[in-house]
Amino acid sequence: MNGRSPITRAIISIWLALVWLAAVSNLQAQSRITGEGTHGFRALLAGKGLAPIQSLDDLDAAVKEDPNRVLIISFHGARSSGQPFEDAIDQIGFDLRRDFVDRGGALLVATDQILSTKISRRFPVTVTGKYVAARLEPGFDNSYDCPYVARRRDSVPNLFQGPGGDLGRVATNRPSCLLIDDNSLPIVAVFPARTWRCQEYELLQRSGVALPFARAALYPGGGRFLLLADHSVFINSMMLPRQASNDNLQFASNCIDWLIFDNDGHRRTHVIFMEDGIIWQKKDYDLSLQALPLRPDEIADYLWENKDLLWKHPEVADAIASEVEQSGVLQEIERADPFNQFLDRNVGMSRIVRGILIIGAIALAGYAAASFMGSRHSVSRKNPRLSTLLNQLRPRVGLLDQRVRNGIGRGLFEELAGRQARAMFAQLNLTPAEGAPQPAFTVAASWWRRGRIARDLRRVWVIAFSPEPVVISARQREQWQARLDKLGSLIRDRIIRIG
């Protein structure tokens, strides 16, 4: 392909990207990476060299042999209905304090739910389960649901250490808080005074108190315990955001680094990661990400050379299609050679693109179906694991974030948009049961505005309560928050009347 003209390479790039994107959309059920997932966090764990423990029986054996080698991680949240998920930590057979932490093991618990009795009876800590929001100004991504947390002054360990000082943009997502008058374990992170609001703590809120978010303890035998009142700090859309920037990726790395060493500097070697009743298996840590060439004019050749790999592994194609869109290849069409100019003058770019779309659609029906339906191969050894890239790029978190977000980014905005829409309806006391149809509504406006408002409301309702994330265009993303604010105002002003 090196001898082909720029427009030829660009056309091939467009065609491959279209075919891969269509194939990926048909295989979402097989390999979907969502904003609420923890793929990036698992990649960090693998990048630190931790071997996954895959069952409670294996955990029992590892703890009996040497608890100092083991890190236990438990994330626990709730369904969209508010019903908590099963907490896998309840199924552990040994005493987490006496048999594990006191003997040198490390434990990380992150949850916005009431703590399991397995934890609360053995560690003097309490998660209130109360919802905390930003107060005077919105938090991360201009959302009141995402207040920032900060280091408590002079706290040890310092989980907020960054290249230029303490991290200032560690964001939560609909978090809870820790009991404020519990002085048993050191507080290491707080919602700073006058930045938070919580209905149950209104008096404390007005008095200018910093609300506890995280506690940590280092035990004489080398054991370590860290508790955070929100697991969403570590989900994909918070660690690897596409629309805004924060410090969650560095914060997650700091937390893991503190947990994997004991008092003597010995490194833990194994981890069991339990999330909402699931114990993640070894295969769940093996995430692939392939970097594109830096020069846009090399992308078409690269895509062609790796087409077999990309057909078989849509998660890799997803990352590359995203970079193709942002790389400037399409702009190269306008700066191509005389052949390109000839086509532009005599045929027209719209006809070229339309022809490519038609050819790609026809080819997709046969080739994509045969290739994907029969594919059962593992990832090529030439393809570096995402965890390897994470490890190689540390501690340059800016570059790490740039690479990883392209591999996990698709679907993140849709997840976030759905949560924002649900929150908007919840503030208006509109919280339907899961799967319930949209209620009847009326719009008190002119016939022209009435149709537009009704369509807007139906669309936002579907995005909020659909079982699967709904695709949102780039133009809609730019106007999303303004759209929610407008609908909320119309409902509050009784222009839209629901029910």
The 8 nearest C-alpha neighbors of each residue, nearest first, counted from 0:
[[1, 3, 2, 300, 8, 299, 303, 4],
 [2, 0, 3, 300, 4, 297, 8, 299],
 [3, 1, 0, 4, 5, 8, 7, 300],
 [2, 4, 0, 1, 7, 8, 5, 6],
 [3, 5, 7, 6, 8, 2, 336, 335],
 [6, 4, 8, 7, 335, 9, 3, 332],
 [5, 7, 9, 332, 8, 4, 339, 10],
 [8, 6, 10, 4, 9, 5, 3, 11],
 [7, 9, 299, 5, 11, 6, 10, 12],
 [8, 10, 6, 12, 7, 11, 5, 13],
 [11, 9, 7, 13, 12, 8, 6, 14],
 [12, 10, 14, 8, 9, 13, 15, 7],
 [11, 13, 9, 299, 15, 10, 14, 16],
 [14, 12, 10, 16, 11, 15, 17, 9],
 [13, 15, 11, 17, 16, 12, 10, 359],
 [16, 14, 18, 12, 17, 13, 19, 11],
 [15, 17, 13, 19, 320, 14, 18, 20],
 [18, 16, 14, 20, 15, 19, 13, 21],
 [17, 19, 15, 21, 20, 16, 22, 14],
 [20, 18, 22, 16, 21, 17, 23, 15],
 [19, 21, 23, 17, 22, 18, 16, 24],
 [22, 20, 24, 18, 19, 23, 17, 25],
 [23, 21, 19, 25, 20, 24, 18, 26],
 [22, 24, 26, 20, 25, 21, 313, 19],
 [23, 25, 21, 27, 22, 26, 20, 19],
 [26, 24, 22, 23, 27, 21, 28, 20],
 [27, 25, 23, 29, 28, 24, 22, 30],
 [28, 26, 31, 29, 30, 24, 25, 23],
 [27, 29, 26, 30, 31, 25, 24, 23],
 [28, 30, 26, 27, 31, 25, 23, 313],
 [31, 29, 27, 28, 32, 26, 314, 313],
 [30, 32, 27, 28, 33, 29, 26, 314],
 [31, 33, 407, 30, 36, 34, 410, 38],
 [34, 32, 36, 35, 410, 411, 31, 414],
 [33, 35, 411, 236, 235, 414, 36, 410],
 [34, 36, 33, 234, 235, 236, 37, 414],
 [37, 35, 33, 34, 234, 235, 38, 32],
 [36, 38, 234, 40, 39, 235, 41, 233],
 [39, 37, 41, 40, 36, 42, 235, 32],
 [38, 40, 42, 41, 37, 235, 43, 238],
 [39, 41, 43, 37, 42, 38, 233, 44],
 [42, 40, 44, 38, 43, 284, 39, 37],
 [41, 43, 386, 39, 45, 40, 44, 284],
 [44, 42, 46, 40, 41, 45, 386, 47],
 [45, 43, 41, 47, 46, 42, 49, 40],
 [46, 44, 42, 48, 47, 43, 49, 386],
 [45, 47, 386, 390, 43, 48, 44, 387],
 [48, 46, 44, 45, 49, 43, 390, 386],
 [47, 49, 45, 46, 50, 44, 268, 269],
 [50, 48, 269, 268, 45, 47, 270, 44],
 [49, 51, 269, 270, 268, 48, 52, 45],
 [52, 50, 270, 281, 271, 269, 53, 49],
 [53, 51, 271, 270, 54, 58, 57, 269],
 [52, 54, 280, 51, 278, 279, 271, 57],
 [55, 53, 57, 56, 52, 58, 278, 271],
 [54, 56, 58, 57, 59, 91, 53, 90],
 [57, 55, 59, 58, 54, 60, 53, 61],
 [56, 58, 60, 54, 55, 59, 61, 52],
 [57, 59, 55, 61, 56, 60, 62, 54],
 [60, 58, 56, 62, 57, 61, 63, 55],
 [59, 61, 57, 63, 58, 62, 64, 56],
 [62, 60, 58, 64, 63, 59, 65, 57],
 [63, 61, 66, 65, 59, 64, 60, 58],
 [62, 64, 60, 61, 65, 59, 66, 98],
 [63, 65, 61, 62, 60, 66, 59, 68],
 [64, 66, 62, 67, 63, 68, 61, 69],
 [67, 65, 62, 104, 68, 69, 103, 99],
 [66, 68, 103, 104, 65, 69, 267, 102],
 [69, 67, 267, 268, 66, 65, 269, 104],
 [70, 68, 269, 66, 67, 104, 270, 267],
 [69, 71, 270, 105, 106, 269, 104, 72],
 [72, 70, 106, 271, 270, 107, 105, 272],
 [73, 71, 107, 272, 108, 106, 273, 271],
 [72, 74, 273, 108, 274, 272, 107, 109],
 [75, 73, 274, 109, 230, 110, 108, 273],
 [74, 76, 110, 275, 274, 86, 73, 109],
 [77, 75, 83, 110, 84, 111, 112, 275],
 [76, 78, 83, 84, 82, 81, 79, 75],
 [77, 79, 80, 81, 82, 83, 84, 76],
 [78, 80, 81, 77, 82, 433, 464, 421],
 [81, 79, 78, 82, 433, 432, 77, 430],
 [82, 80, 78, 79, 77, 83, 76, 84],
 [81, 83, 77, 78, 80, 84, 79, 76],
 [84, 77, 82, 76, 78, 81, 85, 112],
 [83, 85, 77, 275, 76, 86, 78, 82],
 [84, 86, 276, 275, 87, 83, 75, 277],
 [85, 87, 276, 88, 275, 89, 75, 84],
 [88, 86, 276, 89, 90, 273, 85, 275],
 [87, 89, 90, 86, 91, 73, 117, 273],
 [90, 88, 87, 91, 86, 117, 115, 116],
 [89, 91, 88, 87, 92, 55, 86, 117],
 [92, 90, 88, 89, 93, 55, 87, 94],
 [91, 93, 90, 94, 59, 89, 55, 95],
 [94, 92, 91, 95, 98, 59, 99, 97],
 [95, 93, 98, 96, 97, 99, 92, 117],
 [96, 94, 99, 98, 97, 93, 100, 121],
 [95, 97, 100, 99, 94, 101, 98, 121],
 [96, 98, 101, 94, 99, 95, 100, 102],
 [99, 97, 94, 95, 96, 102, 93, 101],
 [98, 100, 95, 104, 102, 96, 101, 97],
 [101, 99, 104, 222, 96, 103, 102, 105],
 [102, 100, 97, 103, 99, 96, 222, 220],
 [101, 103, 99, 100, 220, 104, 98, 66],
 [222, 104, 102, 67, 221, 220, 100, 101],
 [103, 105, 100, 67, 222, 66, 99, 69],
 [106, 104, 223, 70, 222, 224, 100, 258],
 [105, 107, 224, 71, 70, 72, 223, 225],
 [108, 106, 72, 225, 224, 226, 71, 73],
 [107, 109, 73, 226, 72, 74, 225, 227],
 [110, 108, 230, 227, 74, 229, 226, 228],
 [111, 109, 229, 75, 230, 228, 112, 74],
 [110, 112, 229, 175, 228, 128, 174, 76],
 [113, 111, 128, 110, 114, 76, 126, 75],
 [114, 112, 128, 126, 127, 115, 111, 125],
 [115, 113, 126, 119, 112, 116, 118, 125],
 [114, 116, 117, 118, 119, 113, 89, 86],
 [117, 115, 119, 118, 120, 114, 89, 121],
 [116, 118, 115, 119, 89, 120, 121, 88],
 [119, 117, 116, 115, 121, 120, 122, 114],
 [120, 118, 116, 122, 121, 117, 114, 124],
 [121, 119, 116, 118, 122, 117, 123, 115],
 [120, 122, 118, 119, 96, 123, 117, 95],
 [121, 123, 119, 124, 118, 120, 96, 125],
 [124, 122, 183, 119, 121, 125, 120, 184],
 [123, 125, 122, 119, 126, 181, 183, 184],
 [126, 124, 178, 177, 127, 119, 114, 123],
 [125, 127, 177, 113, 128, 176, 114, 228],
 [126, 128, 129, 177, 176, 178, 125, 113],
 [127, 129, 112, 113, 175, 111, 126, 130],
 [130, 128, 175, 127, 131, 176, 197, 199],
 [129, 131, 175, 174, 197, 173, 128, 132],
 [132, 130, 197, 175, 174, 196, 129, 173],
 [133, 131, 144, 196, 143, 195, 146, 134],
 [134, 132, 195, 146, 143, 137, 194, 138],
 [133, 135, 195, 196, 194, 136, 132, 137],
 [136, 134, 194, 133, 137, 193, 195, 196],
 [135, 137, 134, 133, 138, 143, 194, 141],
 [138, 136, 143, 142, 141, 133, 139, 135],
 [139, 137, 146, 145, 142, 143, 141, 133],
 [138, 140, 145, 141, 142, 170, 146, 137],
 [139, 141, 142, 243, 138, 242, 145, 137],
 [140, 142, 137, 139, 138, 143, 145, 136],
 [143, 141, 137, 138, 144, 140, 145, 139],
 [142, 144, 137, 133, 138, 145, 132, 146],
 [145, 143, 173, 132, 142, 172, 146, 133],
 [144, 146, 172, 171, 138, 139, 143, 142],
 [147, 145, 138, 133, 171, 132, 170, 144],
 [146, 148, 170, 169, 138, 171, 168, 145],
 [149, 147, 190, 189, 169, 170, 188, 191],
 [150, 148, 188, 189, 190, 151, 167, 191],
 [149, 151, 188, 187, 152, 159, 189, 154],
 [152, 150, 188, 187, 154, 189, 153, 149],
 [151, 153, 154, 150, 187, 188, 149, 155],
 [154, 152, 151, 155, 157, 150, 187, 156],
 [155, 153, 187, 152, 151, 156, 157, 186],
 [156, 154, 157, 187, 153, 185, 158, 215],
 [155, 157, 158, 154, 187, 215, 257, 216],
 [156, 158, 155, 159, 160, 154, 150, 187],
 [157, 159, 253, 160, 156, 254, 250, 150],
 [160, 158, 166, 165, 157, 250, 150, 161],
 [159, 161, 165, 158, 164, 157, 166, 162],
 [160, 162, 164, 165, 163, 166, 159, 249],
 [161, 163, 164, 160, 165, 166, 394, 395],
 [164, 162, 161, 165, 166, 160, 167, 159],
 [165, 163, 161, 162, 160, 166, 159, 167],
 [164, 166, 160, 159, 161, 167, 163, 150],
 [167, 165, 159, 161, 168, 160, 246, 164],
 [166, 168, 169, 165, 149, 246, 159, 148],
 [169, 167, 245, 246, 170, 166, 147, 247],
 [170, 168, 246, 247, 147, 148, 245, 167],
 [171, 169, 147, 168, 146, 139, 145, 148],
 [170, 172, 145, 232, 146, 174, 147, 231],
 [171, 173, 145, 174, 231, 144, 232, 170],
 [172, 174, 144, 145, 130, 171, 131, 132],
 [175, 173, 229, 172, 131, 111, 171, 130],
 [174, 176, 111, 130, 129, 228, 128, 131],
 [177, 175, 212, 228, 127, 126, 211, 129],
 [178, 176, 126, 211, 212, 125, 127, 179],
 [177, 179, 125, 181, 180, 127, 126, 176],
 [178, 180, 181, 177, 211, 210, 182, 176],
 [181, 179, 178, 182, 177, 183, 211, 210],
 [180, 182, 179, 178, 183, 124, 184, 125],
 [183, 181, 184, 180, 185, 179, 186, 124],
 [182, 184, 181, 123, 185, 124, 122, 180],
 [185, 183, 182, 214, 216, 215, 186, 123],
 [186, 184, 214, 215, 187, 216, 183, 182],
 [185, 187, 214, 213, 188, 184, 211, 215],
 [186, 188, 154, 214, 151, 213, 150, 185],
 [189, 187, 150, 213, 151, 212, 149, 186],
 [190, 188, 211, 212, 210, 148, 149, 191],
 [189, 191, 148, 210, 209, 195, 149, 211],
 [192, 190, 209, 189, 194, 193, 149, 148],
 [191, 193, 209, 207, 208, 194, 190, 195],
 [192, 194, 207, 195, 191, 204, 134, 208],
 [195, 193, 134, 192, 191, 133, 135, 190],
 [196, 194, 133, 134, 132, 193, 190, 131],
 [195, 197, 134, 132, 131, 133, 204, 198],
 [198, 196, 131, 200, 199, 201, 130, 132],
 [197, 199, 201, 200, 196, 130, 131, 129],
 [198, 200, 197, 201, 129, 202, 130, 196],
 [201, 199, 197, 203, 198, 202, 204, 196],
 [200, 202, 204, 198, 203, 199, 197, 205],
 [203, 201, 205, 204, 200, 206, 199, 207],
 [204, 202, 206, 200, 205, 201, 208, 207],
 [203, 205, 201, 202, 206, 207, 200, 196],
 [206, 204, 202, 203, 207, 201, 193, 208],
 [205, 207, 203, 204, 208, 202, 193, 192],
 [206, 208, 192, 193, 205, 204, 203, 209],
 [209, 207, 192, 206, 203, 210, 204, 193],
 [208, 210, 192, 191, 190, 189, 211, 207],
 [209, 211, 190, 189, 208, 212, 179, 191],
 [212, 210, 189, 177, 176, 213, 179, 188],
 [211, 213, 189, 176, 188, 228, 177, 227],
 [214, 212, 227, 188, 226, 187, 186, 211],
 [215, 213, 186, 187, 226, 185, 225, 184],
 [216, 214, 225, 224, 185, 226, 184, 187],
 [215, 217, 224, 223, 184, 218, 185, 225],
 [216, 218, 223, 222, 224, 221, 219, 215],
 [217, 219, 222, 221, 220, 223, 216, 101],
 [220, 218, 221, 217, 222, 101, 262, 103],
 [219, 221, 103, 218, 222, 102, 101, 262],
 [222, 220, 103, 261, 262, 219, 218, 223],
 [103, 221, 223, 100, 104, 218, 105, 220],
 [224, 222, 105, 217, 216, 218, 106, 258],
 [223, 225, 106, 216, 215, 105, 107, 217],
 [226, 224, 215, 107, 214, 108, 106, 216],
 [225, 227, 108, 214, 213, 109, 107, 215],
 [228, 226, 213, 109, 229, 212, 108, 110],
 [227, 229, 111, 110, 176, 175, 212, 109],
 [228, 230, 110, 111, 174, 109, 231, 227],
 [229, 231, 109, 110, 232, 74, 233, 111],
 [232, 230, 234, 233, 229, 172, 171, 237],
 [231, 233, 171, 230, 234, 237, 229, 170],
 [232, 234, 231, 238, 230, 40, 237, 235],
 [235, 233, 37, 231, 35, 36, 237, 236],
 [236, 234, 34, 238, 237, 239, 37, 36],
 [235, 237, 34, 240, 239, 411, 234, 238],
 [238, 236, 235, 234, 240, 239, 232, 233],
 [239, 237, 248, 247, 235, 236, 233, 234],
 [238, 240, 404, 236, 235, 237, 400, 241],
 [241, 239, 236, 237, 242, 243, 238, 244],
 [240, 242, 243, 408, 239, 404, 244, 412],
 [241, 243, 240, 244, 140, 412, 476, 411],
 [244, 242, 241, 240, 140, 245, 139, 239],
 [245, 243, 240, 246, 242, 241, 140, 168],
 [244, 246, 168, 247, 169, 170, 243, 139],
 [247, 245, 169, 168, 249, 248, 250, 166],
 [248, 246, 250, 238, 169, 249, 245, 251],
 [247, 249, 238, 251, 250, 246, 252, 239],
 [248, 250, 252, 251, 247, 246, 253, 396],
 [249, 251, 247, 253, 252, 248, 159, 246],
 [252, 250, 254, 248, 253, 249, 247, 255],
 [251, 253, 249, 255, 250, 254, 256, 248],
 [254, 252, 250, 256, 251, 255, 158, 249],
 [255, 253, 251, 257, 252, 256, 158, 250],
 [254, 256, 258, 252, 257, 253, 259, 251],
 [255, 257, 253, 254, 258, 259, 252, 260],
 [258, 256, 254, 255, 259, 260, 253, 156],
 [259, 257, 255, 256, 260, 105, 223, 254],
 [258, 260, 267, 256, 266, 257, 255, 70],
 [261, 259, 266, 264, 265, 258, 267, 257],
 [260, 262, 221, 264, 263, 265, 222, 266],
 [263, 261, 221, 264, 260, 265, 220, 219],
 [264, 262, 261, 265, 221, 260, 266, 220],
 [263, 265, 261, 260, 262, 266, 259, 221],
 [266, 264, 260, 261, 263, 267, 262, 259],
 [267, 265, 260, 259, 264, 268, 261, 68],
 [268, 266, 68, 259, 69, 260, 269, 67],
 [267, 269, 49, 68, 50, 266, 69, 48],
 [270, 268, 50, 49, 69, 51, 267, 68],
 [271, 269, 70, 51, 69, 52, 71, 49],
 [270, 272, 52, 71, 51, 72, 273, 70],
 [271, 273, 72, 279, 278, 73, 270, 71],
 [274, 272, 278, 73, 277, 72, 87, 74],
 [273, 275, 74, 277, 276, 73, 75, 278],
 [276, 274, 75, 84, 86, 85, 277, 74],
 [275, 277, 87, 85, 86, 274, 273, 84],
 [278, 276, 274, 273, 275, 279, 87, 272],
 [277, 279, 273, 272, 280, 53, 274, 276],
 [280, 278, 272, 277, 283, 273, 53, 281],
 [281, 279, 53, 283, 282, 278, 51, 284],
 [280, 282, 283, 51, 284, 279, 53, 285],
 [281, 283, 285, 284, 280, 286, 279, 51],
 [284, 282, 280, 281, 285, 279, 286, 41],
 [283, 285, 41, 282, 281, 42, 286, 45],
 [284, 286, 282, 283, 384, 287, 281, 42],
 [287, 285, 385, 384, 284, 42, 288, 386],
 [288, 286, 384, 385, 383, 315, 285, 289],
 [287, 289, 385, 315, 406, 384, 290, 383],
 [288, 290, 382, 315, 383, 291, 287, 319],
 [289, 291, 288, 292, 402, 319, 318, 293],
 [292, 290, 293, 289, 319, 298, 322, 301],
 [293, 291, 294, 298, 297, 290, 295, 301],
 [292, 294, 291, 295, 297, 298, 326, 290],
 [293, 295, 296, 292, 297, 298, 326, 291],
 [296, 294, 297, 298, 328, 326, 293, 327],
 [295, 297, 294, 298, 299, 328, 5, 8],
 [298, 296, 295, 300, 294, 299, 301, 292],
 [297, 299, 301, 295, 300, 296, 302, 292],
 [300, 298, 8, 302, 12, 301, 297, 303],
 [301, 299, 303, 298, 302, 297, 0, 304],
 [300, 302, 298, 304, 299, 303, 297, 305],
 [303, 301, 299, 305, 300, 304, 306, 298],
 [302, 304, 306, 300, 301, 305, 299, 0],
 [303, 305, 301, 302, 306, 300, 307, 299],
 [306, 304, 302, 303, 308, 307, 301, 309],
 [305, 307, 309, 303, 308, 304, 302, 310],
 [308, 306, 310, 309, 305, 311, 304, 303],
 [307, 309, 311, 305, 306, 310, 312, 379],
 [308, 310, 316, 312, 306, 311, 307, 315],
 [311, 309, 307, 308, 312, 306, 313, 371],
 [310, 312, 308, 309, 374, 313, 307, 371],
 [313, 311, 309, 314, 315, 310, 308, 316],
 [312, 314, 316, 315, 23, 317, 309, 311],
 [313, 315, 317, 312, 316, 318, 30, 406],
 [316, 314, 313, 317, 318, 312, 288, 309],
 [317, 315, 313, 309, 319, 318, 314, 320],
 [316, 318, 314, 320, 315, 319, 313, 321],
 [319, 317, 406, 405, 321, 315, 316, 320],
 [318, 320, 322, 316, 321, 317, 323, 315],
 [321, 319, 323, 317, 16, 322, 318, 316],
 [322, 320, 318, 319, 324, 323, 317, 405],
 [321, 323, 325, 319, 324, 320, 326, 318],
 [324, 322, 320, 326, 325, 321, 319, 328],
 [323, 325, 322, 321, 326, 320, 327, 328],
 [326, 324, 322, 323, 327, 321, 328, 320],
 [325, 327, 323, 322, 328, 324, 295, 329],
 [326, 328, 330, 329, 325, 295, 331, 324],
 [329, 327, 331, 330, 326, 295, 9, 323],
 [328, 330, 331, 327, 332, 9, 324, 333],
 [329, 331, 327, 332, 328, 333, 334, 326],
 [330, 332, 334, 328, 329, 333, 335, 327],
 [333, 331, 330, 335, 6, 334, 329, 9],
 [332, 334, 331, 330, 335, 329, 339, 340],
 [335, 333, 331, 332, 336, 330, 339, 340],
 [334, 336, 332, 339, 5, 333, 6, 331],
 [335, 337, 339, 338, 340, 334, 4, 5],
 [338, 336, 340, 339, 341, 335, 342, 334],
 [339, 337, 341, 336, 340, 342, 335, 4],
 [338, 340, 342, 336, 337, 335, 341, 6],
 [341, 339, 337, 343, 342, 338, 344, 336],
 [340, 342, 338, 344, 343, 339, 337, 345],
 [343, 341, 346, 339, 345, 340, 344, 347],
 [342, 344, 347, 340, 341, 348, 346, 345],
 [345, 343, 341, 342, 346, 347, 340, 348],
 [346, 344, 342, 343, 341, 347, 340, 348],
 [345, 347, 342, 343, 344, 350, 348, 351],
 [348, 346, 343, 349, 350, 344, 345, 342],
 [347, 349, 351, 350, 343, 352, 346, 342],
 [348, 350, 352, 351, 347, 353, 346, 354],
 [351, 349, 353, 348, 352, 347, 354, 346],
 [352, 350, 348, 354, 353, 349, 355, 347],
 [351, 353, 355, 349, 354, 350, 348, 356],
 [354, 352, 350, 356, 355, 351, 349, 357],
 [353, 355, 351, 357, 352, 356, 350, 358],
 [356, 354, 352, 358, 353, 357, 359, 351],
 [355, 357, 359, 353, 354, 358, 360, 352],
 [356, 358, 354, 360, 359, 355, 353, 361],
 [359, 357, 355, 361, 360, 356, 362, 354],
 [358, 360, 356, 362, 357, 361, 363, 355],
 [359, 361, 363, 357, 358, 362, 356, 364],
 [362, 360, 358, 363, 359, 364, 357, 365],
 [363, 361, 359, 364, 360, 365, 366, 358],
 [362, 364, 367, 360, 366, 361, 365, 359],
 [365, 363, 362, 361, 366, 368, 367, 360],
 [366, 364, 363, 368, 362, 367, 369, 361],
 [365, 367, 369, 363, 368, 362, 370, 364],
 [368, 366, 363, 370, 369, 365, 371, 364],
 [367, 369, 371, 366, 365, 370, 372, 364],
 [370, 368, 366, 367, 372, 371, 373, 365],
 [371, 369, 367, 368, 373, 372, 366, 374],
 [370, 372, 374, 373, 368, 369, 367, 311],
 [373, 371, 369, 374, 368, 370, 367, 375],
 [372, 374, 371, 370, 369, 375, 368, 376],
 [373, 375, 371, 372, 376, 311, 370, 369],
 [376, 374, 373, 377, 311, 372, 371, 312],
 [375, 377, 374, 378, 311, 379, 312, 373],
 [378, 376, 379, 375, 312, 311, 380, 374],
 [379, 377, 380, 376, 382, 312, 287, 308],
 [378, 380, 381, 382, 377, 308, 376, 383],
 [379, 381, 382, 378, 383, 377, 384, 287],
 [382, 380, 379, 383, 378, 384, 289, 308],
 [381, 383, 380, 379, 289, 384, 287, 378],
 [384, 382, 381, 385, 287, 387, 289, 288],
 [385, 383, 287, 387, 386, 286, 288, 285],
 [384, 386, 287, 288, 388, 286, 387, 389],
 [385, 387, 46, 42, 389, 384, 388, 45],
 [388, 386, 390, 384, 385, 389, 46, 391],
 [389, 387, 391, 385, 390, 386, 392, 384],
 [390, 388, 386, 387, 392, 391, 46, 385],
 [389, 391, 46, 387, 388, 393, 392, 386],
 [392, 390, 388, 389, 393, 387, 46, 394],
 [391, 393, 389, 390, 395, 399, 388, 394],
 [394, 392, 395, 390, 391, 396, 389, 399],
 [393, 395, 396, 392, 399, 249, 390, 391],
 [396, 394, 393, 397, 398, 392, 399, 400],
 [395, 397, 399, 398, 394, 400, 393, 249],
 [396, 398, 400, 399, 395, 401, 394, 402],
 [399, 397, 401, 400, 396, 395, 402, 392],
 [400, 398, 396, 402, 401, 397, 392, 403],
 [399, 401, 397, 403, 398, 402, 396, 404],
 [402, 400, 398, 399, 404, 403, 397, 405],
 [403, 401, 399, 400, 404, 405, 398, 406],
 [404, 402, 406, 400, 405, 401, 399, 407],
 [403, 405, 408, 239, 407, 406, 402, 401],
 [406, 404, 318, 408, 403, 407, 402, 321],
 [407, 405, 318, 403, 404, 408, 288, 317],
 [408, 406, 404, 405, 409, 32, 403, 235],
 [407, 409, 404, 405, 411, 406, 410, 241],
 [410, 408, 411, 407, 317, 412, 32, 33],
 [409, 411, 413, 412, 33, 408, 414, 34],
 [412, 410, 34, 414, 413, 236, 408, 409],
 [411, 413, 415, 414, 410, 416, 34, 409],
 [412, 414, 416, 410, 411, 415, 468, 417],
 [415, 413, 411, 417, 412, 34, 416, 468],
 [414, 416, 412, 418, 417, 413, 419, 411],
 [417, 415, 413, 419, 418, 414, 412, 420],
 [416, 418, 463, 420, 414, 462, 415, 419],
 [417, 419, 421, 415, 416, 420, 422, 414],
 [420, 418, 422, 416, 417, 421, 415, 423],
 [419, 421, 463, 423, 417, 422, 418, 416],
 [422, 420, 463, 418, 424, 423, 419, 425],
 [421, 423, 425, 419, 420, 424, 418, 426],
 [424, 422, 420, 426, 421, 425, 419, 427],
 [423, 425, 429, 427, 421, 426, 422, 420],
 [426, 424, 428, 422, 429, 427, 423, 430],
 [427, 425, 423, 424, 428, 422, 429, 421],
 [426, 428, 424, 425, 429, 423, 491, 487],
 [429, 427, 425, 426, 430, 424, 423, 431],
 [428, 430, 424, 425, 427, 431, 426, 421],
 [431, 429, 425, 428, 432, 424, 421, 80],
 [432, 430, 435, 429, 433, 434, 436, 437],
 [431, 433, 435, 434, 430, 80, 436, 79],
 [432, 434, 435, 431, 80, 464, 79, 466],
 [435, 433, 432, 436, 464, 466, 465, 431],
 [434, 436, 432, 433, 431, 437, 464, 438],
 [437, 435, 438, 434, 431, 432, 433, 464],
 [436, 438, 435, 439, 460, 457, 431, 461],
 [439, 437, 498, 436, 440, 497, 435, 431],
 [440, 438, 498, 497, 437, 441, 496, 436],
 [439, 441, 497, 496, 498, 438, 495, 442],
 [442, 440, 496, 495, 497, 443, 439, 494],
 [441, 443, 495, 494, 444, 449, 496, 440],
 [444, 442, 494, 495, 441, 449, 445, 493],
 [443, 445, 449, 442, 448, 446, 494, 447],
 [446, 444, 448, 447, 449, 443, 450, 442],
 [445, 447, 449, 448, 450, 444, 451, 443],
 [448, 446, 445, 449, 450, 451, 444, 452],
 [449, 447, 451, 445, 450, 446, 444, 452],
 [448, 450, 446, 452, 444, 447, 451, 445],
 [449, 451, 453, 452, 448, 447, 454, 446],
 [450, 452, 448, 454, 453, 449, 455, 447],
 [453, 451, 455, 449, 454, 450, 448, 456],
 [454, 452, 450, 456, 455, 451, 449, 457],
 [455, 453, 457, 451, 452, 456, 458, 450],
 [454, 456, 452, 458, 453, 457, 451, 459],
 [457, 455, 453, 459, 458, 454, 460, 452],
 [458, 456, 460, 454, 455, 459, 453, 461],
 [457, 459, 455, 461, 460, 456, 454, 462],
 [460, 458, 462, 456, 461, 457, 463, 455],
 [459, 461, 463, 457, 458, 462, 456, 464],
 [460, 462, 458, 465, 463, 464, 459, 457],
 [463, 461, 459, 417, 460, 469, 465, 464],
 [464, 462, 417, 420, 460, 421, 461, 459],
 [465, 463, 461, 462, 460, 466, 421, 417],
 [464, 466, 461, 467, 462, 463, 468, 469],
 [467, 465, 464, 468, 434, 433, 463, 469],
 [466, 468, 465, 469, 464, 462, 414, 413],
 [469, 467, 413, 414, 470, 465, 462, 466],
 [470, 468, 462, 413, 471, 467, 465, 461],
 [469, 471, 413, 468, 472, 410, 462, 412],
 [472, 470, 475, 469, 413, 476, 473, 412],
 [473, 471, 475, 474, 476, 470, 477, 413],
 [472, 474, 476, 475, 477, 471, 478, 470],
 [475, 473, 476, 477, 472, 478, 471, 479],
 [474, 476, 472, 478, 473, 477, 479, 471],
 [477, 475, 479, 473, 474, 478, 472, 471],
 [476, 478, 474, 475, 479, 473, 480, 481],
 [479, 477, 475, 476, 481, 480, 482, 474],
 [480, 478, 476, 482, 481, 475, 477, 483],
 [479, 481, 483, 482, 478, 484, 477, 476],
 [482, 480, 484, 478, 483, 479, 485, 477],
 [481, 483, 479, 485, 480, 484, 478, 486],
 [484, 482, 480, 486, 485, 481, 487, 479],
 [483, 485, 481, 487, 482, 486, 480, 488],
 [484, 486, 488, 482, 483, 487, 481, 489],
 [487, 485, 489, 483, 488, 484, 490, 482],
 [488, 486, 484, 490, 485, 489, 483, 491],
 [487, 489, 491, 485, 486, 490, 492, 484],
 [488, 490, 486, 492, 494, 487, 491, 495],
 [491, 489, 495, 493, 487, 492, 488, 494],
 [490, 492, 488, 493, 489, 487, 427, 494],
 [491, 493, 489, 490, 494, 488, 495, 487],
 [494, 492, 490, 495, 491, 496, 489, 443],
 [493, 495, 443, 489, 492, 442, 490, 496],
 [494, 496, 442, 490, 493, 489, 441, 497],
 [497, 495, 441, 440, 493, 494, 490, 442],
 [498, 496, 440, 439, 495, 441, 438, 490],
 [497, 439, 440, 438, 496, 441, 437, 495]]
